[in-house]
Amino acid sequence: MELIVKEFNVLTITELYDILALRSEVFVVEQDCVYQDLDYKDQKAWHVMGYMQNKLVAYTRVFAPGDYFENASIGRVIVVSSHRSKKLGHSIMQASISALLERYNVKQIDISAQSYLERFYQTHGFESTGEEYLEDGIPHKKMIKIINTP
């Protein structure tokens, strides 16, 4: 998988279209969740894109501390359904964590994780905090990763 990390203002029109199409395919159609995906937060985010054979198959957006949550954060984590068995979620998460560390030297990363993916995020060092809650009608948990640097 080819990984590309870009700020919003340098995305090509095709990359932006790929991102929005993938987010709609997974979050709106596949998960049957009607919500406002275009939330004016994309402009503050770095976009982590995973391409295979010129097709966007994995994606996240990452935020500096204070741009979304108090701490750095990762959101809109997606792998297209046809590629989920290839462990691309792990690659896109590692690339997202690295993008935050390289750009912001963060000490903590916060996520709002769909509850059924809790174990997946735990493999990347995230721990649940607090009770489960509904976000756009889907059960979520707040999870944090503390960065231990020498």
C-alpha positions, 0 to 999 in steps of 0.5 A: 500500500502506498501511503500519502500524507497531505494537508487539506490545501494541497489535496488534488481534486481527485484525492478529495473526491476519493476521500469523500467517496470512500467516507460516504461508501463506508460511513453512510451507505455500509453503516447505514448512518445518516450524519453530516460528514462534511463538518469543516474540520477537514481543512484543519486535518492532515489526511493519511491516504492508502492507495493500492493500484491507484485506488484509495483503500484506506484513510484517516484524518489526523489533528494537532492538539486543540484542532479537534480534541484537547489532545492530538487525534485520529478520526474517520478511520476507514478501510474499504470492505474488499481490503479488510482482510489484508490488515491495512487498518494496522498500516493506516493506523501506524502511519497516522500515529507516525504522522502525528509524532513527526509533525507535533511531537505529541504525548497523547492521542485521543480517539472516539472509537466505534465500540466494536473496534476497541480490541483493534485500537488496543493493539495500537496502544489505545486504552478505553476511558469512560462509558460507552456513548452513542455518536451518530447512532453508533456505540463509541468509546473514548480511547487514549494512547499515551506516548512514552518517549525516552 
